Amino acid sequence: MKRKINIQLVVLTVLAISATLVMIVGIFYELFRNEMLGNLKAYTHLLSESGIFEQEDYDFKIAEEELRITLINEDGKVYYDSRVDATQMDNHANRPEVIKALKNGEGSDIRYSTTLAESTFYYALKLDNGTILRVAQESKSIWSIFESAFPAIGIFTVVVFGICIVIAHFMTKSLVAPIEQLAENIESCDSISAYKELVPFINTIQKQHEDIMKGAKMRQEFTANVSHELKTPLTAISGYAELIESGMASNEDVRHFATEIHRNSNRLLALINDIIQLSELDTIEVEVSFAPVELYQVAASCVEMLQVTAQQNDVKLILQGMPARINANRVMIEEVIVNLCDNAIRYNNKGGKVEVTVTSTQEEVILSIKDTGIGISEENQQRIFERFYRVDRSRSKSSGGTGLGLAIVKHIVVKHHAYMEVTSELGKGTEIKVIFKNIEV
């Protein structure tokens, strides 16, 4: 990478120097051309205003030998030239400067002689009597001037190029050094001395690295938890089945062992289903269809379905509130309500109560599940939505919980662009609110 950057900087330097030289030549030529034509124009107008051409005999000697004066009739015939016998000269009607002067009153042209390697600058002016006054001056070609200056230009270019190569080397080194340090020691980004333009990049890399490490740790923990959770019911199933197979179990034991096998099989199936559902929710590409859903009706259906579970746990399950519509996936919303109510029932006290409430404001629809259960400590409130995290492991195991219900709820809520609020106190109960956007707004 360092070599590639260095080469690119050197190429950029060559292009910059070449472009600069071309631009200087162009500017210098334009200035030189304008100055030559400007001088000829001024001299021509000076001659025309001097009144010398009003005299009958205006044959004169030009003091400035570098200037050539020519007088041309309207038909292009030359009848005076300060250097050459006019009678020996060709008709000038087709000369560009003469054509322009006849048409516009004045004209100019530049012609280059390859034989003499010189350029001749012409300026023509139409006088009041119709005569064309033309003044010309020879000058060395601009390219010949640059050829004479080429050694100095070449030395200057080589020096500048050398300086640029050295600067490019040090710039490349300073550009790449922090990146190389980051690649070698990504764990301690704070110790890297980077220029301010690179700080956002390093911060982004550091955050991405932390996210990757956090994700890797979560995957490791998830794998370990899944292995443990799957191993427990499988071990029980295998053990009971082995006792039945060996004939060591009595008729009464066989019935009991079959019950335990069935219970652990159900637990295993529930765990696998939750893992599959979480995997589907984790897949961003999966599209979820949304439609207007009456939240109070969905909550009523879920509460009615869970009444048997509530009675078995000696918990009173109550629904209250008002009709409210949200844009959601009905199946997923049912999953949220069932999971939250199931947790509230499972972690409640005997004779406790679970209140499911649906309310709405002008902008939001609020689903609240409030219980009078064991409560959650402030420390545990930050972790209850993690996979396989349990506040009370013994109670969760005995009640058949998989530890994935709240993780599923969190994923569904995020997919609905909603959010949750948890309020709890140990020994007094917990309230979890899911806040949706009111589509009636």
VEXVOVEX-718630 format. One record per residue (C-alpha): residue number from 1; residue in three letters; x, y, z. Coordinates in steps of 0.05 Angstrom, whole numbers. Each point is the difference from the previous one (the first is absolute). Layout:
<guvos>
{num->NUM residuo->ALA X->X Y->Y Z->Z}
...
</guvos>
This chain:
<guvos>
{num->1 residuo->MET X->0 Y->0 Z->0}
{num->2 residuo->LYS X->56 Y->48 Z->17}
{num->3 residuo->ARG X->34 Y->-11 Z->-67}
{num->4 residuo->LYS X->-65 Y->10 Z->-37}
{num->5 residuo->ILE X->-15 Y->66 Z->36}
{num->6 residuo->ASN X->72 Y->23 Z->-13}
{num->7 residuo->ILE X->-6 Y->-16 Z->-75}
{num->8 residuo->GLN X->-67 Y->36 Z->-4}
{num->9 residuo->LEU X->29 Y->62 Z->33}
{num->10 residuo->VAL X->60 Y->0 Z->-47}
{num->11 residuo->VAL X->-46 Y->-7 Z->-61}
{num->12 residuo->LEU X->-43 Y->57 Z->27}
{num->13 residuo->THR X->64 Y->42 Z->7}
{num->14 residuo->VAL X->20 Y->-14 Z->-72}
{num->15 residuo->LEU X->-69 Y->19 Z->-24}
{num->16 residuo->ALA X->-1 Y->63 Z->42}
{num->17 residuo->ILE X->69 Y->22 Z->-25}
{num->18 residuo->SER X->-18 Y->-15 Z->-73}
{num->19 residuo->ALA X->-66 Y->37 Z->6}
{num->20 residuo->THR X->35 Y->59 Z->33}
{num->21 residuo->LEU X->52 Y->4 Z->-56}
{num->22 residuo->VAL X->-54 Y->-4 Z->-54}
{num->23 residuo->MET X->-40 Y->54 Z->35}
{num->24 residuo->ILE X->61 Y->45 Z->7}
{num->25 residuo->VAL X->17 Y->-8 Z->-74}
{num->26 residuo->GLY X->-72 Y->16 Z->-19}
{num->27 residuo->ILE X->-4 Y->61 Z->45}
{num->28 residuo->PHE X->68 Y->26 Z->-22}
{num->29 residuo->TYR X->-17 Y->-9 Z->-74}
{num->30 residuo->GLU X->-66 Y->37 Z->9}
{num->31 residuo->LEU X->34 Y->58 Z->36}
{num->32 residuo->PHE X->55 Y->3 Z->-52}
{num->33 residuo->ARG X->-51 Y->-1 Z->-57}
{num->34 residuo->ASN X->-44 Y->53 Z->31}
{num->35 residuo->GLU X->60 Y->45 Z->14}
{num->36 residuo->MET X->27 Y->-5 Z->-71}
{num->37 residuo->LEU X->-68 Y->13 Z->-33}
{num->38 residuo->GLY X->-14 Y->56 Z->51}
{num->39 residuo->ASN X->65 Y->35 Z->-18}
{num->40 residuo->LEU X->-13 Y->-6 Z->-74}
{num->41 residuo->LYS X->-71 Y->26 Z->8}
{num->42 residuo->ALA X->24 Y->61 Z->40}
{num->43 residuo->TYR X->54 Y->15 Z->-51}
{num->44 residuo->THR X->-48 Y->-7 Z->-59}
{num->45 residuo->HIS X->-51 Y->47 Z->31}
{num->46 residuo->LEU X->56 Y->49 Z->16}
{num->47 residuo->LEU X->21 Y->1 Z->-73}
{num->48 residuo->SER X->-71 Y->8 Z->-25}
{num->49 residuo->GLU X->-12 Y->59 Z->47}
{num->50 residuo->SER X->66 Y->34 Z->-17}
{num->51 residuo->GLY X->-27 Y->27 Z->-66}
{num->52 residuo->ILE X->60 Y->-24 Z->-39}
{num->53 residuo->PHE X->-43 Y->-37 Z->-50}
{num->54 residuo->GLU X->-37 Y->64 Z->-19}
{num->55 residuo->GLN X->63 Y->26 Z->-35}
{num->56 residuo->GLU X->7 Y->-13 Z->-74}
{num->57 residuo->ASP X->70 Y->-28 Z->8}
{num->58 residuo->TYR X->4 Y->-44 Z->62}
{num->59 residuo->ASP X->60 Y->-41 Z->-18}
{num->60 residuo->PHE X->40 Y->-1 Z->64}
{num->61 residuo->LYS X->53 Y->-40 Z->37}
{num->62 residuo->ILE X->-22 Y->-40 Z->61}
{num->63 residuo->ALA X->45 Y->13 Z->58}
{num->64 residuo->GLU X->-19 Y->-65 Z->34}
{num->65 residuo->GLU X->29 Y->-53 Z->-46}
{num->66 residuo->GLU X->-37 Y->-56 Z->34}
{num->67 residuo->LEU X->-67 Y->27 Z->-24}
{num->68 residuo->ARG X->-25 Y->-8 Z->-71}
{num->69 residuo->ILE X->-54 Y->47 Z->-28}
{num->70 residuo->THR X->-43 Y->-18 Z->-59}
{num->71 residuo->LEU X->-54 Y->40 Z->-36}
{num->72 residuo->ILE X->-53 Y->-39 Z->-38}
{num->73 residuo->ASN X->-57 Y->23 Z->-46}
{num->74 residuo->GLU X->-71 Y->-25 Z->10}
{num->75 residuo->ASP X->11 Y->-49 Z->-57}
{num->76 residuo->GLY X->60 Y->-30 Z->36}
{num->77 residuo->LYS X->55 Y->32 Z->-42}
{num->78 residuo->VAL X->61 Y->20 Z->40}
{num->79 residuo->TYR X->25 Y->70 Z->-19}
{num->80 residuo->TYR X->48 Y->11 Z->58}
{num->81 residuo->ASP X->45 Y->-44 Z->43}
{num->82 residuo->SER X->56 Y->24 Z->45}
{num->83 residuo->ARG X->45 Y->-59 Z->-15}
{num->84 residuo->VAL X->-17 Y->-28 Z->-69}
{num->85 residuo->ASP X->-14 Y->31 Z->-67}
{num->86 residuo->ALA X->-76 Y->4 Z->-2}
{num->87 residuo->THR X->-2 Y->-14 Z->-75}
{num->88 residuo->GLN X->31 Y->-69 Z->13}
{num->89 residuo->MET X->-52 Y->-21 Z->52}
{num->90 residuo->ASP X->-60 Y->-44 Z->-11}
{num->91 residuo->ASN X->-72 Y->22 Z->10}
{num->92 residuo->HIS X->-18 Y->-1 Z->74}
{num->93 residuo->ALA X->-76 Y->-4 Z->-6}
{num->94 residuo->ASN X->0 Y->-71 Z->28}
{num->95 residuo->ARG X->42 Y->14 Z->61}
{num->96 residuo->PRO X->-40 Y->-14 Z->64}
{num->97 residuo->GLU X->17 Y->66 Z->34}
{num->98 residuo->VAL X->-19 Y->39 Z->-64}
{num->99 residuo->ILE X->-66 Y->-36 Z->-7}
{num->100 residuo->LYS X->-18 Y->15 Z->73}
{num->101 residuo->ALA X->21 Y->73 Z->-8}
{num->102 residuo->LEU X->-43 Y->10 Z->-62}
{num->103 residuo->LYS X->-59 Y->-32 Z->35}
{num->104 residuo->ASN X->7 Y->25 Z->73}
{num->105 residuo->GLY X->47 Y->59 Z->-6}
{num->106 residuo->GLU X->58 Y->-37 Z->31}
{num->107 residuo->GLY X->30 Y->-69 Z->3}
{num->108 residuo->SER X->60 Y->-40 Z->23}
{num->109 residuo->ASP X->35 Y->-66 Z->-15}
{num->110 residuo->ILE X->61 Y->-40 Z->19}
{num->111 residuo->ARG X->38 Y->-42 Z->-51}
{num->112 residuo->TYR X->56 Y->-48 Z->16}
{num->113 residuo->SER X->60 Y->-12 Z->-46}
{num->114 residuo->THR X->29 Y->-70 Z->8}
{num->115 residuo->THR X->60 Y->21 Z->-42}
{num->116 residuo->LEU X->20 Y->58 Z->44}
{num->117 residuo->ALA X->-32 Y->-29 Z->64}
{num->118 residuo->GLU X->-32 Y->68 Z->11}
{num->119 residuo->SER X->-70 Y->26 Z->9}
{num->120 residuo->THR X->-24 Y->63 Z->-34}
{num->121 residuo->PHE X->-54 Y->41 Z->34}
{num->122 residuo->TYR X->-45 Y->43 Z->-45}
{num->123 residuo->TYR X->-48 Y->55 Z->17}
{num->124 residuo->ALA X->-42 Y->35 Z->-55}
{num->125 residuo->LEU X->-42 Y->63 Z->6}
{num->126 residuo->LYS X->-47 Y->29 Z->-52}
{num->127 residuo->LEU X->12 Y->75 Z->-9}
{num->128 residuo->ASP X->-53 Y->53 Z->-16}
{num->129 residuo->ASN X->19 Y->0 Z->-73}
{num->130 residuo->GLY X->-10 Y->-76 Z->-5}
{num->131 residuo->THR X->74 Y->-17 Z->0}
{num->132 residuo->ILE X->23 Y->-57 Z->45}
{num->133 residuo->LEU X->59 Y->16 Z->45}
{num->134 residuo->ARG X->36 Y->-62 Z->23}
{num->135 residuo->VAL X->56 Y->-4 Z->51}
{num->136 residuo->ALA X->39 Y->-64 Z->10}
{num->137 residuo->GLN X->55 Y->-24 Z->46}
{num->138 residuo->GLU X->40 Y->-64 Z->1}
{num->139 residuo->SER X->15 Y->-37 Z->64}
{num->140 residuo->LYS X->32 Y->-65 Z->19}
{num->141 residuo->SER X->-50 Y->-57 Z->11}
{num->142 residuo->ILE X->-24 Y->-8 Z->71}
{num->143 residuo->TRP X->23 Y->-72 Z->-4}
{num->144 residuo->SER X->71 Y->22 Z->-18}
{num->145 residuo->ILE X->-1 Y->44 Z->61}
{num->146 residuo->PHE X->-20 Y->-59 Z->43}
{num->147 residuo->GLU X->53 Y->-43 Z->-33}
{num->148 residuo->SER X->54 Y->48 Z->22}
{num->149 residuo->ALA X->-29 Y->-2 Z->71}
{num->150 residuo->PHE X->-9 Y->-76 Z->-1}
{num->151 residuo->PRO X->64 Y->-17 Z->39}
{num->152 residuo->ALA X->-21 Y->45 Z->57}
{num->153 residuo->ILE X->-72 Y->-26 Z->-3}
{num->154 residuo->GLY X->25 Y->-72 Z->-1}
{num->155 residuo->ILE X->45 Y->10 Z->61}
{num->156 residuo->PHE X->-57 Y->34 Z->37}
{num->157 residuo->THR X->-48 Y->-56 Z->-18}
{num->158 residuo->VAL X->49 Y->-54 Z->23}
{num->159 residuo->VAL X->12 Y->36 Z->66}
{num->160 residuo->VAL X->-74 Y->9 Z->13}
{num->161 residuo->PHE X->-14 Y->-72 Z->-19}
{num->162 residuo->GLY X->54 Y->-24 Z->48}
{num->163 residuo->ILE X->-28 Y->42 Z->57}
{num->164 residuo->CYS X->-70 Y->-26 Z->-15}
{num->165 residuo->ILE X->25 Y->-73 Z->2}
{num->166 residuo->VAL X->31 Y->12 Z->69}
{num->167 residuo->ILE X->-63 Y->35 Z->25}
{num->168 residuo->ALA X->-43 Y->-57 Z->-29}
{num->169 residuo->HIS X->42 Y->-51 Z->36}
{num->170 residuo->PHE X->-8 Y->34 Z->67}
{num->171 residuo->MET X->-74 Y->14 Z->-12}
{num->172 residuo->THR X->-13 Y->-73 Z->-16}
{num->173 residuo->LYS X->38 Y->-21 Z->62}
{num->174 residuo->SER X->-40 Y->48 Z->44}
{num->175 residuo->LEU X->-66 Y->-21 Z->-33}
{num->176 residuo->VAL X->11 Y->-74 Z->7}
{num->177 residuo->ALA X->35 Y->-2 Z->68}
{num->178 residuo->PRO X->-64 Y->7 Z->43}
{num->179 residuo->ILE X->-36 Y->-52 Z->-43}
{num->180 residuo->GLU X->58 Y->-49 Z->8}
{num->181 residuo->GLN X->0 Y->12 Z->75}
{num->182 residuo->LEU X->-75 Y->-12 Z->1}
{num->183 residuo->ALA X->7 Y->-65 Z->-39}
{num->184 residuo->GLU X->56 Y->-25 Z->47}
{num->185 residuo->ASN X->-34 Y->20 Z->65}
{num->186 residuo->ILE X->-74 Y->11 Z->-10}
{num->187 residuo->GLU X->-15 Y->-14 Z->73}
{num->188 residuo->SER X->32 Y->64 Z->24}
{num->189 residuo->CYS X->-22 Y->53 Z->-50}
{num->190 residuo->ASP X->8 Y->55 Z->53}
{num->191 residuo->SER X->76 Y->-6 Z->-3}
{num->192 residuo->ILE X->3 Y->14 Z->-75}
{num->193 residuo->SER X->24 Y->70 Z->-17}
{num->194 residuo->ALA X->-42 Y->18 Z->-61}
{num->195 residuo->TYR X->-12 Y->66 Z->-35}
{num->196 residuo->LYS X->-68 Y->31 Z->12}
{num->197 residuo->GLU X->-29 Y->-20 Z->-69}
{num->198 residuo->LEU X->12 Y->-74 Z->17}
{num->199 residuo->VAL X->-31 Y->3 Z->69}
{num->200 residuo->PRO X->-72 Y->-13 Z->-24}
{num->201 residuo->PHE X->24 Y->-59 Z->-41}
{num->202 residuo->ILE X->38 Y->-30 Z->59}
{num->203 residuo->ASN X->-61 Y->11 Z->45}
{num->204 residuo->THR X->-45 Y->-35 Z->-51}
{num->205 residuo->ILE X->49 Y->-59 Z->-5}
{num->206 residuo->GLN X->5 Y->-4 Z->75}
{num->207 residuo->LYS X->-76 Y->0 Z->8}
{num->208 residuo->GLN X->-8 Y->-53 Z->-55}
{num->209 residuo->HIS X->54 Y->-42 Z->34}
{num->210 residuo->GLU X->-35 Y->6 Z->67}
{num->211 residuo->ASP X->-67 Y->-19 Z->-33}
{num->212 residuo->ILE X->33 Y->-60 Z->-34}
{num->213 residuo->MET X->31 Y->-23 Z->65}
{num->214 residuo->LYS X->-65 Y->11 Z->37}
{num->215 residuo->GLY X->-37 Y->-39 Z->-54}
{num->216 residuo->ALA X->51 Y->-56 Z->3}
{num->217 residuo->LYS X->-7 Y->-3 Z->76}
{num->218 residuo->MET X->-75 Y->-1 Z->-5}
{num->219 residuo->ARG X->3 Y->-56 Z->-51}
{num->220 residuo->GLN X->46 Y->-40 Z->46}
{num->221 residuo->GLU X->-46 Y->11 Z->59}
{num->222 residuo->PHE X->-60 Y->-17 Z->-42}
{num->223 residuo->THR X->33 Y->-64 Z->-25}
{num->224 residuo->ALA X->19 Y->-20 Z->70}
{num->225 residuo->ASN X->-70 Y->16 Z->27}
{num->226 residuo->VAL X->-34 Y->-38 Z->-57}
{num->227 residuo->SER X->45 Y->-60 Z->12}
{num->228 residuo->HIS X->-16 Y->1 Z->74}
{num->229 residuo->GLU X->-75 Y->11 Z->-9}
{num->230 residuo->LEU X->-5 Y->-55 Z->-52}
{num->231 residuo->LYS X->43 Y->-48 Z->41}
{num->232 residuo->THR X->-43 Y->4 Z->63}
{num->233 residuo->PRO X->-66 Y->-27 Z->-29}
{num->234 residuo->LEU X->37 Y->-48 Z->-47}
{num->235 residuo->THR X->38 Y->-29 Z->59}
{num->236 residuo->ALA X->-65 Y->-10 Z->38}
{num->237 residuo->ILE X->-35 Y->-32 Z->-60}
{num->238 residuo->SER X->59 Y->-45 Z->-13}
{num->239 residuo->GLY X->5 Y->-21 Z->74}
{num->240 residuo->TYR X->-74 Y->-16 Z->7}
{num->241 residuo->ALA X->-1 Y->-37 Z->-66}
{num->242 residuo->GLU X->61 Y->-41 Z->20}
{num->243 residuo->LEU X->-33 Y->-21 Z->66}
{num->244 residuo->ILE X->-63 Y->-22 Z->-37}
{num->245 residuo->GLU X->42 Y->-37 Z->-53}
{num->246 residuo->SER X->41 Y->-38 Z->52}
{num->247 residuo->GLY X->-64 Y->-24 Z->35}
{num->248 residuo->MET X->22 Y->29 Z->66}
{num->249 residuo->ALA X->-62 Y->43 Z->6}
{num->250 residuo->SER X->-65 Y->-27 Z->30}
{num->251 residuo->ASN X->-68 Y->12 Z->-31}
{num->252 residuo->GLU X->-12 Y->60 Z->44}
{num->253 residuo->ASP X->69 Y->28 Z->-17}
{num->254 residuo->VAL X->-11 Y->-9 Z->-75}
{num->255 residuo->ARG X->-61 Y->45 Z->4}
{num->256 residuo->HIS X->39 Y->52 Z->39}
{num->257 residuo->PHE X->61 Y->-5 Z->-46}
{num->258 residuo->ALA X->-45 Y->7 Z->-62}
{num->259 residuo->THR X->-30 Y->64 Z->30}
{num->260 residuo->GLU X->70 Y->28 Z->12}
{num->261 residuo->ILE X->22 Y->-19 Z->-70}
{num->262 residuo->HIS X->-62 Y->36 Z->-28}
{num->263 residuo->ARG X->12 Y->61 Z->43}
{num->264 residuo->ASN X->73 Y->6 Z->-20}
{num->265 residuo->SER X->-17 Y->-13 Z->-74}
{num->266 residuo->ASN X->-49 Y->58 Z->2}
{num->267 residuo->ARG X->52 Y->44 Z->33}
{num->268 residuo->LEU X->51 Y->-21 Z->-53}
{num->269 residuo->LEU X->-50 Y->15 Z->-56}
{num->270 residuo->ALA X->-17 Y->68 Z->29}
{num->271 residuo->LEU X->74 Y->17 Z->5}
{num->272 residuo->ILE X->13 Y->-20 Z->-72}
{num->273 residuo->ASN X->-61 Y->40 Z->-24}
{num->274 residuo->ASP X->24 Y->61 Z->37}
{num->275 residuo->ILE X->70 Y->-6 Z->-28}
{num->276 residuo->ILE X->-28 Y->-6 Z->-71}
{num->277 residuo->GLN X->-44 Y->60 Z->11}
{num->278 residuo->LEU X->58 Y->41 Z->27}
{num->279 residuo->SER X->42 Y->-20 Z->-60}
{num->280 residuo->GLU X->-55 Y->23 Z->-47}
{num->281 residuo->LEU X->-7 Y->67 Z->37}
{num->282 residuo->ASP X->76 Y->10 Z->-3}
{num->283 residuo->THR X->-2 Y->-6 Z->-76}
{num->284 residuo->ILE X->-6 Y->72 Z->-25}
{num->285 residuo->GLU X->-18 Y->-23 Z->-71}
{num->286 residuo->VAL X->-65 Y->-32 Z->23}
{num->287 residuo->GLU X->-58 Y->46 Z->-18}
{num->288 residuo->VAL X->-56 Y->8 Z->49}
{num->289 residuo->SER X->-69 Y->18 Z->-24}
{num->290 residuo->PHE X->-36 Y->55 Z->39}
{num->291 residuo->ALA X->-73 Y->20 Z->1}
{num->292 residuo->PRO X->-47 Y->39 Z->46}
{num->293 residuo->VAL X->-12 Y->-42 Z->63}
{num->294 residuo->GLU X->-50 Y->13 Z->56}
{num->295 residuo->LEU X->46 Y->-10 Z->60}
{num->296 residuo->TYR X->-55 Y->-5 Z->53}
{num->297 residuo->GLN X->-33 Y->-58 Z->-38}
{num->298 residuo->VAL X->67 Y->-37 Z->-7}
{num->299 residuo->ALA X->13 Y->10 Z->75}
{num->300 residuo->ALA X->-70 Y->-26 Z->16}
{num->301 residuo->SER X->12 Y->-63 Z->-41}
{num->302 residuo->CYS X->67 Y->-13 Z->34}
{num->303 residuo->VAL X->-27 Y->12 Z->70}
{num->304 residuo->GLU X->-57 Y->-49 Z->-13}
{num->305 residuo->MET X->50 Y->-52 Z->-25}
{num->306 residuo->LEU X->44 Y->8 Z->62}
{num->307 residuo->GLN X->-56 Y->-3 Z->52}
{num->308 residuo->VAL X->11 Y->-75 Z->12}
{num->309 residuo->THR X->74 Y->11 Z->12}
{num->310 residuo->ALA X->-16 Y->57 Z->48}
{num->311 residuo->GLN X->-50 Y->-42 Z->39}
{num->312 residuo->GLN X->51 Y->-58 Z->5}
{num->313 residuo->ASN X->49 Y->49 Z->31}
{num->314 residuo->ASP X->-54 Y->32 Z->45}
{num->315 residuo->VAL X->9 Y->68 Z->-35}
{num->316 residuo->LYS X->-56 Y->47 Z->-21}
{num->317 residuo->LEU X->8 Y->24 Z->-72}
{num->318 residuo->ILE X->-38 Y->65 Z->-17}
{num->319 residuo->LEU X->-8 Y->39 Z->-65}
{num->320 residuo->GLN X->-18 Y->73 Z->1}
{num->321 residuo->GLY X->7 Y->61 Z->-45}
{num->322 residuo->MET X->-29 Y->25 Z->-66}
{num->323 residuo->PRO X->1 Y->-16 Z->-74}
{num->324 residuo->ALA X->64 Y->23 Z->-35}
{num->325 residuo->ARG X->28 Y->-13 Z->-69}
{num->326 residuo->ILE X->73 Y->-11 Z->-19}
{num->327 residuo->ASN X->37 Y->-18 Z->-64}
{num->328 residuo->ALA X->27 Y->-70 Z->16}
{num->329 residuo->ASN X->6 Y->-74 Z->-14}
{num->330 residuo->ARG X->-57 Y->-32 Z->39}
{num->331 residuo->VAL X->36 Y->-67 Z->11}
{num->332 residuo->MET X->61 Y->36 Z->28}
{num->333 residuo->ILE X->-42 Y->44 Z->46}
{num->334 residuo->GLU X->-35 Y->-61 Z->27}
{num->335 residuo->GLU X->70 Y->-30 Z->14}
{num->336 residuo->VAL X->19 Y->63 Z->38}
{num->337 residuo->ILE X->-62 Y->0 Z->43}
{num->338 residuo->VAL X->2 Y->-75 Z->14}
{num->339 residuo->ASN X->74 Y->2 Z->20}
{num->340 residuo->LEU X->-8 Y->61 Z->45}
{num->341 residuo->CYS X->-63 Y->-28 Z->34}
{num->342 residuo->ASP X->30 Y->-69 Z->7}
{num->343 residuo->ASN X->61 Y->30 Z->35}
{num->344 residuo->ALA X->-45 Y->42 Z->45}
{num->345 residuo->ILE X->-40 Y->-62 Z->19}
{num->346 residuo->ARG X->60 Y->-45 Z->10}
{num->347 residuo->TYR X->39 Y->48 Z->44}
{num->348 residuo->ASN X->-61 Y->22 Z->41}
{num->349 residuo->ASN X->-20 Y->-19 Z->71}
{num->350 residuo->LYS X->-58 Y->-45 Z->18}
{num->351 residuo->GLY X->-63 Y->42 Z->1}
{num->352 residuo->GLY X->35 Y->53 Z->-42}
{num->353 residuo->LYS X->-27 Y->42 Z->-57}
{num->354 residuo->VAL X->20 Y->17 Z->-71}
{num->355 residuo->GLU X->-31 Y->61 Z->-33}
{num->356 residuo->VAL X->2 Y->8 Z->-76}
{num->357 residuo->THR X->-16 Y->71 Z->-20}
{num->358 residuo->VAL X->-7 Y->33 Z->-69}
{num->359 residuo->THR X->-2 Y->76 Z->-1}
{num->360 residuo->SER X->14 Y->52 Z->-53}
{num->361 residuo->THR X->20 Y->73 Z->-5}
{num->362 residuo->GLN X->0 Y->46 Z->-60}
{num->363 residuo->GLU X->67 Y->-27 Z->-24}
{num->364 residuo->GLU X->10 Y->-68 Z->34}
{num->365 residuo->VAL X->-34 Y->-65 Z->17}
{num->366 residuo->ILE X->23 Y->-32 Z->65}
{num->367 residuo->LEU X->-4 Y->-74 Z->18}
{num->368 residuo->SER X->13 Y->-11 Z->74}
{num->369 residuo->ILE X->9 Y->-67 Z->36}
{num->370 residuo->LYS X->3 Y->11 Z->75}
{num->371 residuo->ASP X->8 Y->-55 Z->53}
{num->372 residuo->THR X->5 Y->-6 Z->76}
{num->373 residuo->GLY X->56 Y->-51 Z->-4}
{num->374 residuo->ILE X->71 Y->-7 Z->27}
{num->375 residuo->GLY X->26 Y->62 Z->-36}
{num->376 residuo->ILE X->67 Y->12 Z->-34}
{num->377 residuo->SER X->61 Y->34 Z->30}
{num->378 residuo->GLU X->27 Y->62 Z->-35}
{num->379 residuo->GLU X->62 Y->-39 Z->-20}
{num->380 residuo->ASN X->-40 Y->-56 Z->-32}
{num->381 residuo->GLN X->-47 Y->49 Z->-36}
{num->382 residuo->GLN X->58 Y->15 Z->-48}
{num->383 residuo->ARG X->8 Y->-73 Z->-19}
{num->384 residuo->ILE X->-69 Y->-31 Z->-1}
{num->385 residuo->PHE X->-4 Y->5 Z->-76}
{num->386 residuo->GLU X->64 Y->-39 Z->-10}
{num->387 residuo->ARG X->-6 Y->-71 Z->-26}
{num->388 residuo->PHE X->-3 Y->-54 Z->53}
{num->389 residuo->TYR X->5 Y->51 Z->56}
{num->390 residuo->ARG X->-44 Y->-17 Z->59}
{num->391 residuo->VAL X->-13 Y->41 Z->62}
{num->392 residuo->ASP X->-21 Y->-62 Z->40}
{num->393 residuo->ARG X->30 Y->-62 Z->-32}
{num->394 residuo->SER X->-31 Y->-50 Z->47}
{num->395 residuo->ARG X->-71 Y->27 Z->-12}
{num->396 residuo->SER X->12 Y->5 Z->-75}
{num->397 residuo->LYS X->23 Y->-72 Z->-4}
{num->398 residuo->SER X->-58 Y->-26 Z->41}
{num->399 residuo->SER X->-51 Y->39 Z->-41}
{num->400 residuo->GLY X->29 Y->-22 Z->-66}
{num->401 residuo->GLY X->27 Y->67 Z->-25}
{num->402 residuo->THR X->52 Y->0 Z->-56}
{num->403 residuo->GLY X->32 Y->67 Z->17}
{num->404 residuo->LEU X->-13 Y->25 Z->-71}
{num->405 residuo->GLY X->-69 Y->30 Z->6}
{num->406 residuo->LEU X->21 Y->72 Z->17}
{num->407 residuo->ALA X->56 Y->-3 Z->-53}
{num->408 residuo->ILE X->-54 Y->-17 Z->-52}
{num->409 residuo->VAL X->-44 Y->57 Z->27}
{num->410 residuo->LYS X->58 Y->50 Z->-7}
{num->411 residuo->HIS X->13 Y->-21 Z->-73}
{num->412 residuo->ILE X->-74 Y->6 Z->-19}
{num->413 residuo->VAL X->-6 Y->68 Z->33}
{num->414 residuo->VAL X->61 Y->26 Z->-37}
{num->415 residuo->LYS X->-28 Y->-26 Z->-67}
{num->416 residuo->HIS X->-63 Y->40 Z->15}
{num->417 residuo->HIS X->41 Y->64 Z->13}
{num->418 residuo->ALA X->-29 Y->2 Z->70}
{num->419 residuo->TYR X->35 Y->2 Z->67}
{num->420 residuo->MET X->-7 Y->-28 Z->71}
{num->421 residuo->GLU X->2 Y->28 Z->70}
{num->422 residuo->VAL X->12 Y->-44 Z->62}
{num->423 residuo->THR X->-20 Y->21 Z->70}
{num->424 residuo->SER X->11 Y->-49 Z->57}
{num->425 residuo->GLU X->14 Y->-6 Z->74}
{num->426 residuo->LEU X->21 Y->-63 Z->37}
{num->427 residuo->GLY X->-58 Y->-32 Z->36}
{num->428 residuo->LYS X->-52 Y->48 Z->-28}
{num->429 residuo->GLY X->-6 Y->-19 Z->-73}
{num->430 residuo->THR X->18 Y->21 Z->-70}
{num->431 residuo->GLU X->-31 Y->42 Z->-55}
{num->432 residuo->ILE X->23 Y->-5 Z->-73}
{num->433 residuo->LYS X->-27 Y->51 Z->-50}
{num->434 residuo->VAL X->5 Y->-8 Z->-75}
{num->435 residuo->ILE X->-11 Y->67 Z->-35}
{num->436 residuo->PHE X->-22 Y->0 Z->-73}
{num->437 residuo->LYS X->-14 Y->58 Z->-47}
{num->438 residuo->ASN X->-73 Y->18 Z->-6}
{num->439 residuo->ILE X->-20 Y->-8 Z->-73}
{num->440 residuo->GLU X->-63 Y->42 Z->11}
{num->441 residuo->VAL X->45 Y->63 Z->3}
</guvos>
